[in-house]
Amino acid sequence: MPSKTPSRPEGEKWFEWPLTPASVGMTSAELIGELYETISALNRDRGWNLTMVAPARFGEVVIDREAGCLRAKCAWKAKDPSQLGPEPAGYVRGK
């Protein structure tokens, strides 16, 4: 019997974030920690339409200090429509 739930697009792609004045002096480990925090925040953001999986393989995170950015190859899947839009009444955001 076919599923009634429509398939949500998914894939992998390179995402890029600019280095901020605060992050320019961070170590690589600190920047990668910030990357994981950013991905977690985006996954909770009802205005961001993708759920992302942080990179796990060597070479999928590039810190380019000359270009002033961090690039990461992340797996992603489109969020279900119930995960988008304004937060429901009574919603308590966790930290």
Secondary structure, 3 states (H helix, E strand, C coil): CCCCCCCCCEEEEEEEEECCCCCCCCCHHHHHHHHHHHHHHHHHCCCCCEEEECCCCCCCEEEECCCCEEEEEEEEEECCHHHCCCCCCCCCCCC
